[in-house]
Amino acid sequence: MPTPAEYLTQHDARIHDELFDFLRIPSVSARGEHKPDVARAAEWLRANMERAGLTTSVHETAGHPIVLGEWRGAGSTAPTILVYGHYDVQPAEPLELWHSPPFEPTIRDGNIYARGSVDDKGQLFLHVKAIEAHLATRGTLPCNVILLAEGEEEVGSANLTPFVSAHAERLKCDGVVISDSAMFAPGQPSLLSSLRGIAYFQIDLEGPTSDLHSGSYGGAVVNPAMALARILATFHDADGHIAIPGFYDAVQSWDDSTRAQIRALPFDEEHFRAETGADKLGGESGYSVLERIWTRPTCEVNGLLSGYTGEGAKTVLPSKAMAKVSCRLVPDQTPEAIGALIEAHIRRVAPPGVRVTVRLLQGGMPWRGDLRGPLFEAGRTAMQAAFGRAPVITGEGGSIPVVHDFKQVLGAPVLLMGFGLPGENAHAPNEWMSDENFIKGMQAASAFWDAMRP
């Protein structure tokens, strides 16, 4: 009988075929026309988990389904580990920037190109296959396993926390494992110690009842686009600090030792700049690039809309202006508190002559992990076994709101062991996942279960 690691190698071609079938389903949760595709992806995943040896169920929500897989064969005295991931993906647009169709996966230069390859179908699927490898070769696992996959992570996970709360007894566990993040560098495994939260706003300004002729009315009527530009310009000072009063009041400071560890990582700022295509890096003065991304809050404009933006000239004074703004949060900031500060600041600086509406569209809490105990040690052992070197401890600038919710609702520690890489275009055209990382990720996920053995 082969070992789980040998099983994964022997079945590599089939596993890749299955992954590609999964990636072909355009499970875009943000678009209503893809609702049937999201449901199809949920059923595809359920069936694959069933074949892997899990007892499965699909749970309808007010939005997209939640897929649950369970294996309880280790007995009531054994620990239970919950593995979380998501099967929904971001929209693929702009399609013309893709070098190959987003939902027709292809391997180029050792990378799997497809929407969802790394975020998060590939990283979720490798856990399914690692569990399959153990059950197929040994018929058992050292722990009871719950595999929970949602279809709304890309649109804020509105129905996941209510589901977890309603099924808290069924989902009770001794630890949560999530793979939805990136390693520090190729060949350098990582374990995450922190995630930023998010507060996402829409700011609407209204002036005149309709667009006006800019010659007949310009200079006499307040221009909502100009008013919005002035408001946004007050969000930062000349040193990149956020100038909204009270914004930093709840921020937990990082100790000097942790900051020194971050600065000691082999991070090439010039390579990072070149990867972005930007002429120069910016941000809050007094902090390194990694500190800005991992440990500091932000306030960024994500989108602007006003007036005429078509070809040629049309001289209008617009009646409306809109901005989408997101703030990345760090402990102990909350979306609600930041929302109140943002709205108060905007109303304070908005000029007379426009009506302002501020709406919080999405919020998620930040998280900082406790990197001690058997869950973390098993993760470190698994990464070392698969990649041949010890993992480094990193942070993540993005948000996985459910991490905080799992900790709060289930009272369980969370291990974040991701297999993506920097520059993987997770929300952009030409998203990719390193095929080597997918393969080694399966080996690491398999080794994790051995490391959890008493």
VODOTI-917302 format. One record per residue: residue in one letter; y, x, z of N, C-alpha, C in turn. Coordinates in steps of 0.001 Angstrom, whole numbers, plus 500000, padded with zeros to 6 digits. Last residue first. Layout:
BEGIN
AYXZYXZYXZ;...
This chain:
BEGIN
P512060498936517677512111499390519076511357500704519269;R513787499284514611512503499126515261512562499679516694;M516046499802513248516161498778514292514853498597515054;A515213501526511286516013502081512383516201501081513527;D513979499768509544513143500711510280513901501274511479;W516304498490508610515314497707509378514363498636510135;F517601500614507300518235499969508458517206499217509293;A516080501159505088515997502087506224516624501493507483;S516996499058503469515598499103503897515430499989505125;A519633499829503104519364498537503746517928498459504229;A519152502264501780519820502266503093519549500961503830;Q517960501332499430517203502227500312517814502257501712;M520076499822498393518810499156498737517990500015499688;G521859501948498023522180500879498964520951500093499362;K520702503381496014520683503969497354521061502942498416;I521222501453493981519854501893494274519762502481495682;F524013501249494091523185500046494224521761500423494627;N524729503893493677524996503291494976524215502001495176;E523922504164491029523306505018492045523523504418493427;D525687502418489825524264502077489822523529502915490860;S528728501448491167527882502593490851526421502179490922;M530195498633489757529520499193490928528667500351490458;W533331497310488527532069498029488400531510498374489766;E535616495454486543534982495674487850533635496367487641;N537330494969484330536394496098484339535906496461485744;P540285493604485916539380493774484778538522495022484919;A540047493152489554540747493460488312539768493478487145;H539011493283492027539694492035491663540399492159490321;A537708495839491955537017494663492485537676493341492087;N537820498446490844538455497294490176537888495963490653;E537012500775492060535971499954491439536504498671490787;G538426502717493468538696502534492048537759501614491330;P535909503854495735537322503697495375537481503546493862;L532854501912495774533564503183495682535031502919495389;G530398500167497832531331500301496725531934501693496713;F528870499757500026528331500651499011529180500685497747;G529333499459503643529575499108502251529087500172501295;M528737498186506538528215499325505785528269498981504293;L529798497088509453530245497050508064529782498323507377;L528541495176512012528410496472511343528807496297509889;V529598493526514909529535493501513450529477494927512926;P528232491869517833528912492985517171528679492930515660;A528724488395518655527852489490518235528668490618517630;G529726485878519202529736486891520262528892488097519940;L530042483819517455528672484195517799528599485238518905;V532885483558517380532024482379517520530629482760518010;Q533981486190517250534485485208518203533482484090518454;K532519487483515244532617488094516573533030487057517611;F532942485752513102531588486005513589531626486549515019;D535744486020512844535163484741513247533738484900513766;H536068488647511976536642488248513267535987486965513763;V534729488286509526534283489296510487534796488952511883;V536043486489507913534897485996508662534392487013509680;P538066487872506517538398487084507705537209486675508551;I538413490718505419537210489886505402537326488993506639;S540838492492503560540541491520504611539196490848504358;G541801495971503041541602494580502678541173493731503867;G541781498548504026543054497854503915542931496390503596;E539656499909506417539740499178505151541042498395505124;G538552503112507720539151501790507838539194501146506461;T535642505091508687536841504792507914537409503437508309;I533598507727509532534165506472510020535498506253509315;V530930508972507475532210509133508157532697507754508579;P527361509472507818528524508702507374529778509086508143;A525567512456506986526041511514507993527251510738507476;R523390512563504147524482513108504956525012512029505882;G521530511294502553521311512694502909522453513342503645;F521513508658501870522462509522501160522345511002501534;A519503507429503412519635507110501988520471508139501237;A519742508480506030518452508525505344518613508335503838;Q522403507903506656521965509298506605520664509408505810;M522260505120506716523103505784505725522703507249505554;A520523504765508912520163504266507583520974504953506495;T521965505843511061520674506421510687520288506025509267;R524147504060511110524376505490510872523078506177510425;G522820501657511689523586501817510463523811503275510120;A521803502251514215520875501953513117521583502103511772;E524190502539515630523297503694515487522291503474514361;F525207499925515504525934501019514864525020502218514651;L523174498632517007523504498199515646524203499322514885;P523119499885519560521981500025518642522304499614517205;G526380501428520358525267500506520518524234500618519410;R529695501547518894528679502002519848527544500991519877;L532300500971517787531257501729517086530289502382518067;D533780498054517617533314498952518677532109499706518118;G536419497347515213535066497340515732534845498307516887;R538980495123514672538695496521514988537366496566515724;W540563492922512391539400493254513221539343494759513455;P542823490117511693542368491509511601541214491760512567;M542246486805510366542541487704511475542091489136511183;G543933485085507779542713485689508298543066486728509342;G545177482408505771545304483325506899543960483852507342;Q547115480853503252545838481454503652546083482404504809;L549591479653502974548479479192502145547127479690502631;L552347478569504537551248479500504769550031478962504033;R555416478023502911554087477489503246553095478625503444;V558749477202502978557814478306503202556486477712503642;T561500476191501077560246475766501687559334476983501798;V564986475640500847563892476609500982562690475954501654;R567623474950498676566696474398499654565442475258499667;V570831476436498310569439476302497901568634475702499045;G573309476526499453573232476094498068571822476013497529;P573620479525501423573834478092501230573734477752499745;P570961482016501328572359481598501137572469480079501076;A568769483119503898568930482345502665570375481878502518;V568470484320506365569149485093505326569377484312504037;R567203482413507995568387483122508506569176483786507378;R565034481656506577566063480646506801567355481296507312;I563587484069506715564046483557505423565165482540505615;H563054484252509493563872485267508822564422484732507501;A561403482033509902562683482135510616563604483135509932;E559235482717508236560036481533507940561392481595508632;I558298485071509532558727485095508133559647483913507838;L557605484091512075558639485115511943559207485162510529;A555561482263511408556769481780512086557915482786511950;G553698484032510273554274482949509489555557482425510096;I553022485570512481553743486206511381554393485150510497;A551646483590513929552843484223514493553678484886513400;E549550482961512138550482481927512579551774482534513113;P548108485349511789548790484718510657549849483714511098;T548759487823514316548055486628513873548805486016512696;Q548230491175515570549011490191514830548139488997514455;D547384493347517129546996492001517500547893490958516817;P545520494441514298545476493937515676546785494277516410;V547389493777511252546560494652512080546529494070513488;L547672492275507980547904492313509424546952493267510110;R549514491949505060548269492446505660548561492747507121;C551063489260503588551207490266504639549810490665505100;S552171488201500407551078488392501357551442489485502357;V553806485752498511553951486925499367552758487009500306;K555123484407495639553907484497496447553989485810497211;A558059482530494936557419483825495164556154483624495976;M560174480726492739559014480761493633558493482180493756;A562915478565491946562341479914491977561220479922493006;K564772476238489899563793476573490933563400478035490839;S566594475997487908566728475075489041565816475444490194;P568256478768486297567063478001486685567315477112487894;L570425478708483785570466478961485221569330478125485795;V569670480025480557569619478968481562569871479546482951;T569534480894477536570513481129478596570547479961479562;K567047482523476115567400481145476443568281481212477679;A565725484742473699566737484430474715566902482932474885;G562274485889473244563665485699472859564550485293474019;E559489484214474747560029485163473778561491484837473462;G559827483143478206559210483210476899559885484222475996;T560884482572480628560191483866480505559493484007479157;Y563427480983482399562792481123481095562169482507480975;G562865480339485953563618480349484715562783480479483456;S560369482057487816561630481338487748562175481392486336;L558150483639489962558260482704488859559611482009488934;L556054486258491120557390485675491020557431484745489814;G553681487689493451554005486983492219555387486368492291;N553453489244495685552300489155494789552608488454493477;V555167491397497750555332490317496788554161490358495814;E554043492263501020554106492557499591554336491292498770;C553968493904503898554542492669503384554826492911501906;T551593495259506286552403495291505080553017493928504804;P550591497342509108550760496063508409551666496224507188;R548350500161509292549690499591509361549752498259508620;T545831501294508919546290501048510290547635500358510403;W545087501670506197544100501265507197544710500754508492;I547321502364504647546354501391504134545470500832505244;R548692504223506205549402503045505702548420501955505288;E546681506118506566547191505378507722547926504125507282;L546434507035503927545313506345504564545759505570505796;V549021508222503580548577507110502735547438506340503399;S550624508781506814549904509211505623549471507994504811;Y553902507947507995552461507731508002551857508259506703;G556604508173507704556033508598508978554533508452509060;S557518505206505840557663506625506163557074506932507530;E555633502995503997556302503209505282556346504687505627;G555892503505500410555412502895501635556185503336502849;G554625505189497466555673504761498388555074504201499654;L554024507514494791553562506659495880554735506309496789;K554882507421491328555094507974492661554558506995493691;D553948506271489013554664507549488913554813508225490272;A550604504903488906551996504873489363552636506255489231;G547941504893488379548833504920487228550298504865487601;T546027505032490325546813503808490253547650503737488986;E545070507615489973544156506479489774544921505176489605;A547237509155490765546861509152489355545947507967489031;R547164508676493539548313508255492748547939508134491272;F544679509870494145544888508457494441546047507918493597;H545295512501493492544244511799492742544390510291492923;E547224512933495454547611513018494047546566512326493168;E545778512730497828546821511753497542547225511761496074;D542627513056498663543530513663497688544574512624497280;F541059513600501708541687512600500845542736513270499969;P538930514350503768539280515024502507539828514043501476;L540337513697507010539420513329505927539879513965504618;A542316514191508821541396515295508522540413514960507405;R543607511834509240544317512843508448543413514017508080;I541703510604510868542030510028509561542685511090508679;Q541821512236513127540572512134512366540831511592510972;A544443511710513979544096513073513547542810513069512726;R544201509057514706545104509407513601544781510804513069;T542464509381516871542021508645515689542895508975514493;S544136510841518603542858511403518167542367510714516897;D546291509158519157546531510380518391545234510973517851;D545490505654518675545629506863519486545744508092518588;W547502503112517266546287503919517196546517505214517957;S548937500200518746549069501574518285547691502241518244;Q549004496900517639548332497871518512548508499264517933;V551760494790517219550913495806516592550339496748517644;A553548492865518007552161492728518476551242493829517971;D556014493619516765555914493489518227554474493477518735;Y556682493854514123555790494882514682555472494676516171;F558413491680513657557199491820512866556198492781513503;G560863491291514884559664490948515637558365491217514918;P562669490755511889562698490925513346561409490444514011;I561779492507509068561758491156509640561695491278511161;A561546494873507740562797494627508475562884493215509039;I559132497307507554559371495874507399560515495485508323;H560018500450506113559645499654507286559950498185507011;G560973501937504030559714501229503826559234500459505032;D563463502940504408562338503815504745560989503126504604;A565280500922503914565216502021502951564053502962503202;D563418497934504873564580498816504897564348499991503943;H562369494723503591562130496129503939563444496880504057;F563307492140503088562032492291503778561765493725504244;T565523491703501581565741491925503022564451492199503779;A564689491106499050565243492447499272565485492738500741;L564084488421499222562986489389499194563478490804499475;I566715487362499115565859487156500292564771488219500345;R567541488133496549568259488644497737567416488494499000;A565736486683495001565748488144494925566447488748496143;L566511484066495660565185484545496043565138486071496027;A569065484026494504568924483823495951567577484333496436;M568393484333491815569160485387492483569044485259494003;A567013481894491489566334483164491227567060484319491905;P568959479915492100567795480098492973567056481413492739;N572346480350492042571178480579491207569961480812492101;V574879478047492748573993479077493298572712479139492470;V577452477632490395576280477049491045575388478188491547;A579358479167489222579829478052490042578704477395490830;G578104481088487799579254481513488590579792480423489480;G577142478926485192576967480205485869578232480670486553;Y577714476666483718577579476508485167577447477833485931;S578014477324481046578809476219481569578813476151483088;G576222479432480731577629479620480404578496478558481033;S573769478460481433574323479530482265575775479836481929;H572915475164481773573467476118480819574181477212481612;L570219474616484123571566474394483621571946475465482604;D567354472785485168567933474002484617569279473675483974;S568065470322487761567401470771486544568004472101486114;T569308470068490202568189469169489922567455469518488637;P569940473336491716570316472131490966569082471311490596;G567515474575493701568973474493493628569397473228492917;E564859475646495714565363474654494770566881474628494851;L562235477893496319563666477634496410564048476628495332;D559317478660498110559926477870497038561402477659497332;I556809480851498809558217480595499104558817479869497899;Q553662480992500208554424480630499018555822480248499460;F551701483581501788552726482546501772553163482204500351;Y549147484728503837549582484568502443550497483353502347;A548059487145505903548851485915505945549489485785504572;I545161488885507030546067488474505961546812487196506337;G543936491940508573543953490502508339544936490171507234;R542058494926507944543321494229508131543123492727507900;L539427496359509832539862495584508673541227494998508971;S537578499218510992538667498240511092538898497555509756;S535497500930510602535889500691511986536952499617512111;L532678501238508473534045500779508697534313500514510170;L531018504110507437530936502907508262532362502514508621;S529883505733504451530916505406505423530512504180506232;P528717508508502433528589507187503051529609506996504163;Q529527510159499736529918510227501148529838508840501770;G528982509807497064528068510637497835528394510739499310;P532375509191496408531019509290495871530162510256496681;A534001508080499482533996508852498237532570508859497697;F533807506047501385535022506855501313535129507597499990;M532588502891500127532405504180500780533675505005500591;A533858499522500543533626500745499770533336501935500674;S532368496263501101533434497249501209533007498513500471;D530420494587502039531434494025501141532648494951501137;S527935493999503916528204495002502889529134494366501861;I527311493432507303528062493013506123528234494202505194;V525466492191509986525592493280509013526272492735507764;V525592491446513402525887490981512047526074492206511157;G523465490853516233524327491695515420524481491114514035;D521973489021517479522330490203518268523211491172517487;C522686485461517166522115486744516751522602487866517655;K522608482087516177522733483032517288522008484331516954;L522366480083514388522813481375513872522985482426514971;R521671477908515958520743478348514913521084479751514421;E524011477748517486522719477994518144521701478507517129;A526014477222515583526060478451516383524722478761517041;H526680475370513687525282475835513731525159477099514577;A529390474937513944528499473776514059527038474180514197;S530346477534513474530551476899514782529587475739514992;V529618477868510804529067478772511820529204478155513207;F531177475799509656529716475791509533529079476658510609;P533814476631510295533290475358510814531767475265510734;T533704479112508794533790479121510255533377477773510859;L533511478113506084532473478941506700532530478905508221;N535481476746504766534395475954505344533338476784506075;A537328478654503840537795477543504669536663476813505376;S537416481193502576536318480841503496536660479659504395;G539298482074500637539692481947502033538647481490503017;V538342482449498119539400481452498273539668481149499747;E536285484230498218537431484591497388538565483574497456;E534385482884499736535078484029500319536340484364499544;E532775480744499038534226480522499127534987481719499686;G530038480614499282530609480561497950532101480369497939;E527928482711501407528868481621501140529418481712499722;A524897483373502959525751483667501809526645482468501519;L522954484850505382523916483786505150524844484190504014;L519911485426506691520762485863505585521650484685505199;I518449486512509608519174485390509007520026485980507886;V515457487719511042516536487901510064517121486560509649;N514022489490513754514231488226513064515482488370512197;C512756492818513242513722491871513805513573490527513103;P510941494312511872511033494531513319511972493552514019;L508924492342509634510156493089509912510253493275511421;T506040492069507433506772491849508674508056492663508685;G504534492871505332504362491501505787505150491167507020;R504675495261504081504224495244505470503971493852506006;T505419494708501436504551495850501728503958495799503129;A506971492402501394505930492569500377504948493673500733;L508773492776503453507820491676503565506683491822502560;H510200495017502490509480495080503765508414493993503847;A511249494030500066510399495220500061509590495318501350;E512870491876500904511681491628500082510716492806500144;I514910493356502139514070492462502944512769492162502200;A515916494581499846515400495406500942514500494580501857;K516775492378498359515665493181497859515089494091498950;V518902491447499927517773490560499634516554491376499217;H520580493674499802519974493307501090518777492376500878;L521371493617497173520566494760497614519931494487498977;F522970491328497054521630491297496473520768492459496944;L525427492104498175524602491086498829523154491176498361;Q526261493953496268526076494392497654525277493383498468;G526418492359493949525557493539493996525246493966495413;K528281490337494740526911490000494366525984491204494466;D530807490241495406529984490963496361528522490786495983;D531687493110494219532358492169495128531898490753494839;V530329494498492325530488495130493638531026494163494679;S530023492524490335529018493584490493529099494246491857;G531913490620489824531016490390490953530011491492491190;R531951491156486407532644490514487519531620490177488602;A530627494362485514530557492897485470531405492356486604;Y529010497341485001530259496630484754529997495134484643;I527615499807486786527306498440486362528625497689486235;N527596503233485741528195502142486503527799500798485913;G526808505320484124526190505207485443526754504105486313;D528157504892481736528489506073482548527983505942483977;R527457501500481887528140502562481159528466503688482126;I525605498635481704525705499916482401526347500922481452;T526722495243481921526283496388481125526456497650481946;P526713491669482074526672492990482708526137494069481785;E528707489453481146527568490034480452527428491472480947;F531039488570482188529817487953482693528607488310481828;P533038490035480881532918490115482342531635489528482910;P532270491995477987532451490662478576532171490673480084;S533996495153478109532795494391477766532937493044478468;H536506495841478809535889496624477741534549496044477299;W539154493572479459537778493995479730537233494762478523;L541553492586478665541554493937479218540152494444479563;E541256489982477883541447490971476828541443492409477341;L541167488436480191539909488781479528540073489889478499;P542892488969483157543012488762481716541796489302480957;E540200486821484370541385487065483558542206488257484083;A538141486192486072538008487414485274539261487753484475;P538405485194489535538577484933488096538583486246487317;Q535918486525491851537289486330491409537322485864489949;V532961484765493017533674485905492447535096485505492098;D530373484046495450531469483662494559532241484895494127;Y528576484958497265528120484928495878529205484436494921;H528763487124500100529252485976499335528857486106497875;G527020487758503238527632488150501981528156486922501267;Y525389488925506217526346488032505548526809488627504221;V522637488863508281523246489567507151524120488576506402;L521864488999511637522398488148510584523058489024509521;I519065489682513593520188490253512849520581489283511736;T517637489443516761517916488738515508519158489349514873;P515053491141518656516450490860518293516535490121516966;A512206489460520140512778490478519251514234490138518965;T511261487303521487511766488417522302512401489516521442;S510304485500519611511492485128520392512056486270521215;G509307487035516465509091486444517784510375486288518573;A509324487797513856509281488870514866509114488333516278;G509628485719512008508284486167512365508204487240513420;R511693484382510837511625484361512309510296484905512812;W513971484457508381512624484943508672512543485139510175;E516037482546506209515616482926507559514188483462507542;G519021481868504424517649482345504382517257482843505767;L521370479654503072520811480242504289519362480642504032;V524391479157501438522960479409501284522459480138502515;I526812476707501067526382477859501861524864477967501735;P528753475446498258527602475478499169527455476805499930;H532336474701498404531143475210497729530005475419498730;G533684472202500201533967473037499044532699473425498327;A532604470818502220533697470157501511534103470945500277;T529144471757501601530357471730502412531407470920501659;E525577471849501763526807471436501100527967471440502101;H523309474357502032524099473437502840525408473115502119;V520019475131501308521388475094500782522143474006501528;S517526477338502595518151476017502535519554476184501969;T514358479098503048515721478932502556516190477492502622;T512586481718504377512669480266504368514113479896504076;L511779484591502389512604483900503382512431482391503257;G510539485993500381509787485738501606510561485043502692;A511571486201497883511554487421498690510805487237500007;R511612483607497022510572484493496466510476485797497252;E513903482834498445512603482209498741511466483094498241;M515843484310497155515569484592498557514226484003498980;N515771483014494693515417484428494762515095484837496201;A516638480451495404515297480624494839514851482082494919;R519262481011496289518274480413497198516856480667496692;L520418481974493927520251482866495067519213482322496036;W520373479643492376519691480846491896519408481781493068;E521995477977493953520582477636493783519791478842493280;A524439479358493700523857479103495017522370478814494909;A524852479237490948524645480545491585524019480387492966;R525262476492490670524105477113490014523804478476490626;A527640476195492053526439475522492562525180476134491957;V529248477651490305529107478102491694527858477477492310;D529033476065488031528513477429487999528315477976489406;P530335473698488815528889473669488517528264475064488478;K532989474836489139532243474297490293530747474189489994;H534613475722487140533434476533487431532633476008488633;E536792474111487052535850473989485942534573474796486174;G538267474917489300537498473687489356536473473572488251;R538345478166490515538577477321489354537662476102489380;A537605479798492603538992479341492556539261478331491453;S535012480713492303535263479647493275536661479062493178;V533049481414489761534457481599490117534875480447491028;S530432482374488738530642481607489972532051481838490527;P528984482644486062530424482775486357530840481939487570;I526117484546485952526592483209486366528063483323486757;R525427487156485547525797486365484369526343484987484735;L524541488157487954525907488487487536526356487664486331;F521886487259487926522813486778488963524261486985488507;D520866488833485858520838487373485744521835486739486724;F521198491359487017521976491017485824521988489512485582;L519310491187489094520728491358489405521588490936488219;E516974491025487537517369489902488386518849489986488742;D516972493560486363516997492364485518517462491149486321;H516775495148488655517988495207487842518093493990486927;I514185494410489438515309494149490332516624494185489558;R512656495387487296512730493945487563513934493600488425;A513146498162487644513511497485486390513635495980486605;D512106498704490277513522498888489949513931498113488697;H509703498684491527510184497411490986511633497487490510;Q509354501273492490508384500742491534508894499479490836;T511468501432494340511445502293493153510519501733492086;L510674499550496227511954499384495546512016500231494279;Y508242500710497077508246499400496425509530499196495629;E509148502986498399508382503133497158508351501820496378;A510377501752500601511166502585499692510458502759498357;P508168500466501834509279499685501275510125500490500292;T505174502151500565506195501931501590507286501033500997;P502212500658499095503420501486499073504306501207500278;M498807500849500000500000500000500000501250500890500000;
